[in-house]
Amino acid sequence: MKTKLKLLLIVAGMLLALTTATIINVSLNFRDYSIKSATEKAKLTATIVKDGLTAHMVNNIMDKREYFMHQISANNKEVKALWLARSENVIQQYGEGSNDETVRDAIDSKVLESGETIKKVIENAQETTLRVTIPYKATVDNGNTNCLSCHDVKRGATLGVISMEFDISDMRTSGMITILKILGINLLFLIIVLFLLNHYINPFMQLFSTMQNGIKKAYSGDFSHKFETTLGGDAKKITEQLNTLFTKMQKTFGEIKLNLGTFIPQGSVSSADPLHEASTIIHELSDVYKFKKTIELDANKSEVYNRIIDIFKLKYNLRCFSFYELNNRTNERNLFYATDEEALICQEKINKDAQLCRANRTKSVTVSTEFPNLCQACLSEKQNYVCIPFVINNDVSLTVSFIGEDENEVERIKSCVNSIKHYFEAAKPVIESQILMEKLTDTSLRDGMTGLYNRRFLEELIDQVMHQANRLKETYSVMMLDVDFFKKVNDTYGHDVGDRVIIAIGKLLQESIRESDLAIRYGGEEFVVMLHNASEEGTEEIAKKIHSKFSELVFDVGVGETLRKTLSIGISMFPKDGDTIWKCIKFADTALYVAKTTGRNKIVHYDKKMAESQDLR
């Protein structure tokens, strides 16, 4: 409707402008015509007077001229006034003349002086008057007129002037009536044009209106609008094509939304424009798909975790967060990554009891702005955070804590939660597979009886350990342990008792070393312990602790009889004693051999002399 009104106003304005221009043009032309017509009459009258006066002079009846002048004025109603004025030359030759033949105003004087005709329009509310003053000049023609024969002047001199005032008010009135007629005709034409324009444009405007309504509905995902028109021809064809198009779009778009909903739940991307929403979801699916194809080739779950961390930083521009892995069996939580110290907002006790974490306990996103001091395990009540839990399987869960500078930042992080979950969902099967592979690998690399690493673990990973040790300038203390006279235990009491002894050693070693240390069942009753970055004094202390505690163990062998055993321990230091771990294991075995051959139940440190002396081997 606004477009229709605007169009009608434009047409009306143009027609009114044309009418105005026409009226102005007619007015100006009519006025000029009226003035020109009166001027021509004045010239004609002046010629008649001149000829009449000349005739009076030739016939020597100049005393009768007043009657002549009066008749000219009386017989022409448009002439309000008519008078003559003599020049100085004529006055000097013939005298002043009558009272009506004198200079009356400055116009008469100016025309007498210049010899040029002057006309002037005098207008007021009542009437319009044209004043014309025309000079009479001394002329000599080929006819009977010879002014020089009567006047003692030069040829072309001004003999006098004739001044006339014409009432041209009737012309103004006629002009106004004409203008009003023109205005009326134009206004009638304008009304007719607007009526016809409205009549023929209205169906098009209705078509545009229904098209606009259909497009508005399409923005909200509704393509059910039916276009209607009373027009025929091309307009009708366009309407039918639009209806066909919208019907197809309604069906197709509905299927697209339904199919997208199987990948990403509807509403997870907030937008009033479903087409934009669909486009956003498709881009999201594309990004998630690329992410999934990338992590499927990653070697382990740590690489996958690092990929997710990169997504947080690069895609969502999240700068402060901490990433935790939870063991659902032991209920312990381990920090995998933190951007900085400010990202560590949880109390330390949560790492031992992950159920204290509200997000993990409730398995729901925890947002600090939802309630004051929402998670009471947070270090500060005023902290701004969004914590997202995600369950991988029965054994492993993940928790990410995002920290915001203010509540606005929290709201921005909150808006990213659904999208972040898409990446977790994509990573879930990959992480599960890698956890399973870790379990299988760990099982193959552990001794089933003691739970310690086995010799295969040492063979597969020792090069990696050595490479890291060389790169980081780390040291290892290598201990080789062996149960003294273990064969007699199996021979005397049976393998069950021997197994119990082996299990007890495994448990003792696990209790005596740190997480960074390694305990390995090397074979039979032989064990290798690798102490990470331990000094010789610290190594000696650990060795004595193991040696002492094992000797205190009492094994019940049945029928009221008990058994005690001792250990022999050989020690070497990497890289002090050898430039490879394997050499140090060999040297520790050499020291163990020396311990056994020199009395057993002792701790012996490797010395180069052992390799050189046959007596010490």
N, C-alpha and C positions, 0 to 999 in steps of 0.2 A: 504493500500500500504506500509506503514511503516513496518508492521508486515511481509509482504512478503519479502521486501528488507532485513529485519533483518534476516529472516530465510535463505535466499539465501547467505547472507554474512557469517552466521555461518557455513553453509555446505561448502562453498568455503574455509573458513578459516581452517576448519577441514581437508579437502582434501589437501590443501596446506601444512598444518602442517605434514600430513602423507607423502606427497611427499618429504618435506624437511628432515624428519627423515629417509626416505628410502635412499635418496641421500647421506646423511651423513654416514649412515651405510654402503652403498655400497662403498663409497669413502674410508672409513677407512679400510674395509675388503680388497678392491682391493689393497690398498697401502701395507697392511700387507702381502697380498699374493705375491705382486711383490718383496718385500724385502725378504720374506721367500724363494721364488723361486731362487732369485739371490744368497742368502746365501747357498742354497743347491748346486747350481752350483759351488760356491766357494769351498765348502767342497769336492765336487767330483774332482774339478781341483787340489786341494791340495793333495788329495789322489793319483791322477795320477802322480803328480810331485814327491811325496814322493817315490812312487813305482819305478818311472823312475830313480830317483837319486840313489835309493838303487841298482837298477839293474846295473847302470853305475859303482857304487862303487864295486859291487861284480865282475863285468867283467873287472874291472880296466881300465875303459875308462872315467873317470871323466873329462878328458880334453875335451870330446865331449859334455858336458852337456849344453853348451850355445846354441848349435844348437837345442837341445831338448827343452829347455825353449822357444827359439824363435818360434819354430813351434807350441807350445801350444798356445802362445799368438796370433800368426798370424792366426791360424785356428779358432779362436773364436772371432768374431767381437765385442761381448759384452764386452770382456776384454780390457780395455783401457791400463792397465799397470799391470805388474807382476814382482815381484822381491823377492829375498831371502835375509835373514840376518842370519849370524852365531852367535851362542852364544859364550861366552868367552871360554868355555871349548873346543869347536870345533876349535876356532881360535888358542888356545894354542897348540892344537894337530896337526892341519893341516894348520894353517896359515890363513891370511886374506881372501883369495879367490879372485874372480874377483870383478870388480867395481860394478856389479849389485848384489853383495851379502853382502852389508853393511847396517847397520842401517840407515834409512833415516829420521825418525821422532820419536816423543815421543811415538807414538802408538807402533811402533816396539819395542822400549825399554821396554815399559810396558808389552807387551805380553811376551817378553823374560824373564822378571823378574817374572811375575805372572803365566805364563803358561796357561792363559785363553784367549779364542778367543774374539776379539773385532770387532764389526761391527759399522759403522757410515754412516749415510745418509747425503750427501752434496747436497743441492738444491740451484739453482739460477734460474733466468728468462730463461736461455737458455737450461739448462740440469739438470738432476738429476743423481748423482753418488753414488754408494754404495761401501764403502771401507770396506774390510774384511781382517783381519790379523789373521792367524791360526798358533798355535805353533806345532813344530815337537818334539815329546818326545821319549826318548829312551825306546824301548819296546822289550820284549822277548815273542814270541808266540810259539804255538806248530808246526808252519810251518817252513819255511826256513829262516824267518827273525829273526835276532838276532843282534840288534843294539849294544849290549855290546861287540860283537865280534870285532867290528871295532873302537868303541869309548870308550875311557877311562873315562867313567862316570858311575854314579849310575843309576839304573833302574828308569825310570820316569823323569829323568832330561830333561830339555828343550835343544834340540840340535840346534834349530834355528826356524825361522818363515818364512812363506810365506805370502806376502801381495799382494792383488789384488784389482783393481778398476774396477767396472762394470758400464757401461752406461745403466741405466734403464729408460732413457727418453721416449723410445718407450712405455714402460708400463704406464708411466704417461699420455702420449697422448692417448693410448688406453683406460685408465681409464676415461679421460675427455670425449672421444667420447661415452663411455658407459653411463656415467652420463647424457650427453645431450640427449641420446636416452631415458633413463628412464624419464628424465624431460619432454621431448616431449610427450611421451606416457601418463604420468600422467596429463599433461595439456590438452591433447586431451580428456582423460577420465573425467577430471574436467568439460570441456565445455559440454560434452555429458550429464553428470550427472545434471549440472545446467539447461540445456535445458529441459531434461525430468522432472526435479523437478518443473521448472517453468510451464511446460505444464500441469502437473497433479495437482499442487497446485493452479494454477490460478483460477479454478472454486470455490475451497473452499474459497480462499481469497475474491472473488466476493460475495460469500454467506455471509462471515463475514462482508464485507463492507455494504451490504444491511441490515443486522441485526443491525449493529451499527447505520445506518441512521434511521432505524425504531425506535430504542430505544431513539435516540435524539429527534425525533418527539414526542414520547410518553411522554417525560419529559415536553413538552409544551402542553400536553393534546390532541395531534393529534394522533389518532390510525388508521388513514386511510391508512397508508403505506402498500404497497403490496410487499411481499417478492418473489423474483424470483431466480431460479437456473437452470443450465444446467445439474446438477448432478442427478443421479438416486438413487435408494435404500433408505437408511435411511435418507440421506440428503434431498431428495425430500419429504419424509414423514414429516420431521421436518418443512420444509418450508410450507407445506400445513397446519400443525397444528398451526404454528405461524399465518398464515393468518386467520384461523378460530378464534383463540384466540383474535387477534387484532380487528376483526370485532365485536365480542361480547363485547369487552372492549369499543369500540367506541360507541356502542349503550348504554351499561350500564352506562358508565361514563358520557355520555351526559345527561342521565336521572337523574343521581345523582346531577350533577351541576344545572340542571333545578329545581329539587326539593329543593336543598339547597337554591337556589335563592329566593324561596318563604318565607324562614325564615330570611335569612340574605342576603342583596343585594350583588351581585357579585362585586368584586373589593374592598369590605370593608376590606378584608384581602389581603395584598399585598404580592405576591410571584410569582416567575417565574415558579415554579413547581406547576401545578394545583392539583396534588395528595396531595402535602403538604398543599396546600390551602384548599382542601376539608377536610383533617384531622384536620386542625386548626379550620375550621368552625364548624365541628362536635364537637370538644372539647368545642368551644365557646357556641354552642347550649346546650351542656350538662351542662355547668356551669350556663348558664342563666336559664335553666329549673330547676335546683336544687335551684337557688335563688328564682325563682317564687314560687315553691312549699313551700319554707320556709316562704316567706312573706305572703302567703295566710292564714297562721295560726297566724299571728301577730295581736295583739289586736287593734292597731290604726296606723295612718299614721306616728306618731313620731317614732314608732319602725321600720317601713319600711325605713324612712329617715336614721335612724341609721344603718340599714343594708347596704344601699347604701354607706354611709360614710365608713363603714368597707371595702367594695369592693374597694373604692378609695385607702385606706391605704394598704390593704393586697395584693390585686391582682396587682394593678398598681403602688404601691410604691410611691404614691403621698403624700407628707408630709406637704404641705402648701396650704390650700384652705379655702374658705368660702362658706357656703350653705345657700341659701335664698329661702323663700316661698313668692310668690307674690299674692296679692289679685287683680284679674283683674277687679273687680267691683269698688273698691275704689282706685286702682292704687297705693296701698301702698306695701312696701316690708319689710318683717320681717326676721331678721337674725335667722336662726335655729341653725347653728353650725359654729364655726371658730376654726382652729387648734391653732392659736395664734394671737397676735396683728398684726403681719406682713401680715396676710391673709386679713386684712381689708383695701383694697386698694381703696375703693370707697368713694366719698364725701358723707357726712351725708345727704345732701338734696335728694339723690336718694331714701332713705327710705320713703320719703313723696311723691315723684313723680318718680315712677319706669320707666317712659318713658324716663328719662334722661340716663338710662342704654342703651348703644348702642345694646348690645346683646338682651335685652328684646324688644327694639323698632323694631329692624330689624328681630327678630326671626331667627337669624343666628349666627354661631360660630364666635366670635371675637378674633382675634389673634394679639397680640401687634406687632409682627414682620412684619405684612403685610403693615403697613404704620406708619410713625412717629406720635405719640400722637393720635392714632386711636380713642380711647374712651376719650373724653375730660372731662368726669366726674371722671376720675381716679386721685388720689391724686398726682401722680408723672408721668411726661412724659417719664421717663426712666424705668418705671416699666415693667417687663416681665410677661405676663399673657395670659391665654386662658380662655375665658368666654363662657360657654355653656348654652343656654336657652332651656327650654323644657316646652311645654304647656300640662297641664294635662286635663283641660276642660275650659269652659268659665269663671269659677270662680277662678281657681288656676293655677299658673305657677311656675316653679322652675328655678333658675339660680345658677350655680356653677362657681366660679372664682378660677382657679388654678394658682398659682404663681410659676414661675421658677427662679432659680438663674441666669441663662444666656440664651442666644438664643438656645443653644444646648438642654437645658432642656425644653424649649418651644417646640422645634421640637419633642421631645420625648412625651410630653403631647399631642401635636397635633396628633401624630400617634395613640393615644389611644381613640380619640374622637368617632369614629364610634363604637368601642366596648362599650364605656360608654353609648352611646345612646341605645344600645341593652338592657342594664339593665334598663334604664329609660322606654323603651317601654314595657318591661316585668312587670315593677312596675306600669305602668299607670292604667290598669284596677283595680288593687288592691287599689291604692290610690283613684281612682274615687269612688270605692265602699265604702271606709272608709269615704270619704268626705260626701257622701250621708248619710251614717249611722250617722255621726256627726250632719248633718243637721236635720235628723229625731229625733235624740236624743235631740238635742238642742231645737227643736220645742216642744217636749213633756215636756221639763224641763223649758220652758219659759211661762210666762203669755202672752196670746195673746193680751191683751189690752195695757199693759205698756211696754212690751218687756223685763221686768225684769225676773229673775229666779223665779220659783214658789215653792210652799211648797214641791213638789215632788223632786225637785232638792236638796233641803235641806235634805230631808229624805234619798236620795240615796247617796249623796256625803259628808254628814257631818262627817261620820266616817273617810273617807279618809282625809278630811281636818284636823280633830283632830289628826290623826296618824302622819301626816306631821308636824303639829304644835308641838307635843310632841317630835318628833325626832329632829327637828331643834330648839327647845326651842323658838318657836314663840308665840306671844300673839295676842289676838283679843279683840277688843272692840265691844260689842253687844248692838245695839240700837233697841228697839221696838217702832214703831211709830203708832199712831192712830189719825184719824181725829175727832176732837171734834164735837159731835152732828151730826154725818154724817147721821144718820137715818132720821133726819128732812129734810135734803137736798133732799133725795129720795122721802120722803112723800110730801114735799112742792112743789119741782120744777120738780120732775120726775127723772127717772133713767138716762136720757140723761145727765142732769146736773151733777148727781152723777158720771157718767162715766168720764165726762170731768175733774172733780176734781181728780179722781183716776189717769187719764192719766197725769195730771199736776204734781202730786206727783212723778210718775215714772220718768218723764223727769227731774224734779228737783234733784232727787236722783242721776241719771246718771251724771248730770253736777257737782255734789258736791263731788263725791268720786273718788278715783284713780282706775287704772286698776286692781291693786292687791286686791282691796276691793270688797265686794259682796253686791248687793242690791236685796232683795227678797220680792215679794208680798206674805205675809204669809196667807192672807185670807181676803176677803171683803175690808175694809178700813185699815187693819193692814199691816204694813211693817216691815221687819227686815233688818238692815244694819250691816254688819260685817266689821270693819275697821282693816286691817292687820298691826300688829306691831305699833299701835298708842298709844301714851302716854295718860294719863288721861286729860292733858291739851289740847292736840290735839283733843281728842275725844269731849271734851266740846266745843271746837271752832267749829268743824264740826256740832255738834248738834245745836248750836246756829245759825249757818249759815243757816241750813235747816229750823229751826224753824222760823227764821226771814223772809227769802225769801218766804216761803209759806204764811206767814201771809200778805205779800205784794201783793199776787196774787189777781186779780180781775176777777170774772167770770160773764159773761153777761147771765142773766137768762131770758131775753126777756122783752118786754114792757117797755124798758128803765130802768129796774131794774138790779142792780149788787149784787154780793155776795162775801163776804170774809169769810175765814175759818181759824181756828187755829189747831195746832198740839199739842198733848201731847207725850212726849218722855221719855221712861225708859231706863236706861243704866246700864250694868253690865260688869265686866272685867274678861276675861279668861287669865290665870288660877287663878287670884287673888280671885275672888268671888266663882268660882266653878271649879272642876277638869275636867269637860266635857263641851263641847259646849252646849249640850242640857240643862244642869243645868243652864248655863249662860243665855240661851234664856228664861228659866223659870223665872230666877231672874230678867231679864230685863222686862218680862211681869209683874212681881210683882211690880217693880218700876213704870211701866206705870200705873198700877192699882192705885198705891198710888197717882200718878200725877192726875189721873182723879177724884179720890175721895177727893182730897184736893184742887180742884179748876180748874183743867184742864189748858190748854194753858201754860204748864210749862215743864221743864226738871228736871227729878229726877234720881239721882244715887242710885243704890241698896245699901242697908245696911242690915246687918244681923238682925238688930232689926225688919225689916219689916216682916221677916219670923216668928219672935217670938211674935210680938204684933198684936193682932186682930184689934186694932184701926187703924193701918197703912195699913191694908189690905182691 
